[in-house]
Amino acid sequence: MTRPANLSDQPAVEALDAACFPKDTWSSSSWSDEFTRSDRRILVAERGALAGYVVLLVPPLEDEPVDLLRIAVDPAYRRTGVARELLEATLGDRTVLLEVAAGNAAAIGLYAGFGFEEISRRRGYYGGGEDAIIMRRAGEGQ
Ligand SMILES: CC(C)(COP(=O)(O)OP(=O)(O)OC[C@H]1O[C@@H](n2cnc3c(N)ncnc32)[C@H](O)[C@@H]1OP(=O)(O)O)[C@@H](O)C(=O)NCCC(=O)NCCS
């Protein structure tokens, strides 16, 4: 099941974030900010326990693109369609932008399956010289 997150999900989301992004874990105060900002949308996927989450920045102006800030799935549930379920529940008819490490084949495969295309690259953006790829999924009529 995928549903909007509520404040009581924050500890489990933080724990999953630490497991999935050990070098880039968002702090508790950052997560508190994410959970309370009016322009954020957080969805969680459950498989009994928390299995994944997605965080979006949704600007109030309809013609501005949505930013997909973060998506992660518990390693125990990967490749079982959790991320697909989260994106299906998330992506509407607005344009969506995201940034992904060039070596992240799982994420790039996921995004490509939803019609995201590379629009630019930031050379050596990440530590170790890895490129960042900016991907875009065009909204309806854009
Ligand atoms: C990327 C991630 C969210 C995918 O989650 P997931 O629940 O395993 O993905 P799904 O099972 O929904 O897979 C959907 C599709 O994505 C692609 N995909 C997923 N994992 C993949 C992998 N390891 N290699 C290649 N393609 C992959 C496939 O096209 C897959 O469809 P298929 O299983 O029918 O082939 C997950 O691997 C993860 O949490 N990674 C660590 C965090 C991260 O890198 N987040 C993205 C930061 S930009």
The ligand as a Gaussian input file, in Angstrom:
#p B3LYP/6-31G(d) Opt

LIG

0 1
 C       16.371000       2.866000      -7.150000
 C       15.422000       2.133000      -6.196000
 C       14.557000       3.191000      -5.509000
 C       14.539000       1.148000      -7.005000
 O       13.585000       0.605000      -6.104000
 P       12.877000      -0.823000      -6.367000
 O       11.665000      -0.864000      -5.495000
 O       13.864000      -1.901000      -6.219000
 O       12.422000      -0.707000      -7.902000
 P       11.220000      -1.546000      -8.577000
 O       11.237000      -2.933000      -8.048000
 O        9.959000      -0.774000      -8.465000
 O       11.719000      -1.588000     -10.087000
 C       11.062000      -0.860000     -11.128000
 C       11.980000      -0.865000     -12.330000
 O       13.170000      -0.082000     -12.056000
 C       14.296000      -0.697000     -12.741000
 N       15.241000      -1.238000     -11.761000
 C       15.070000      -1.393000     -10.436000
 N       16.182000      -1.898000      -9.867000
 C       17.070000      -2.084000     -10.870000
 C       18.397000      -2.570000     -10.904000
 N       19.042000      -2.991000      -9.799000
 N       19.041000      -2.578000     -12.111000
 C       18.411000      -2.166000     -13.231000
 N       17.122000      -1.698000     -13.260000
 C       16.481000      -1.649000     -12.080000
 C       13.716000      -1.846000     -13.560000
 O       13.331000      -1.310000     -14.814000
 C       12.497000      -2.227000     -12.732000
 O       11.527000      -2.892000     -13.455000
 P       11.600000      -4.534000     -13.572000
 O       11.847000      -5.055000     -12.188000
 O       10.264000      -4.880000     -14.125000
 O       12.749000      -4.791000     -14.481000
 C       16.228000       1.303000      -5.141000
 O       17.187000       0.522000      -5.805000
 C       16.904000       2.113000      -4.062000
 O       16.311000       2.452000      -3.044000
 N       18.206000       2.472000      -4.271000
 C       18.955000       3.227000      -3.267000
 C       18.488000       4.653000      -3.175000
 C       18.640000       5.383000      -4.490000
 O       19.633000       5.237000      -5.195000
 N       17.640000       6.226000      -4.816000
 C       17.629000       7.028000      -6.021000
 C       18.443000       8.230000      -5.831000
 S       18.344000       9.291000      -7.284000

